[in-house]
Amino acid sequence: MSKPIFTARSTTIHRVDYNEAEKTLDIEFRSGNVYRYRDVPVRLWKVFQLYIECEGSPGSFFNEYIKSQYTSEKIKDVSAEEDHGDTAA
């Protein structure tokens, strides 16, 4: 895997991480939920990295080029973890 990128300026996306061997892109949202997008080309990942580094909006890039274009699965669901968490006071 590549080194994760944290997006301090984004109000939506907290962290992005790409696995070149598997062509998967993990996106952690500010909510804490994490989604994995499959078959994301290396070229798109590199453009996304540059976009973030050049102070573009990671959320806008995600909505335009990733969200509806690639198959995804939720790999971390914060609300489900809270529902099943310890309720002792």
Secondary structure as GFF3:
##gff-version 3
##sequence-region A 1 89
A	DSSP	beta_strand	5	6	.	.	.	ID=ss1
A	DSSP	beta_strand	13	19	.	.	.	ID=ss2
A	DSSP	beta_strand	24	29	.	.	.	ID=ss3
A	DSSP	beta_strand	34	37	.	.	.	ID=ss4
A	DSSP	alpha_helix	42	53	.	.	.	ID=ss5
A	DSSP	alpha_helix	58	65	.	.	.	ID=ss6
A	DSSP	beta_strand	72	76	.	.	.	ID=ss7
A	DSSP	alpha_helix	78	83	.	.	.	ID=ss8
###
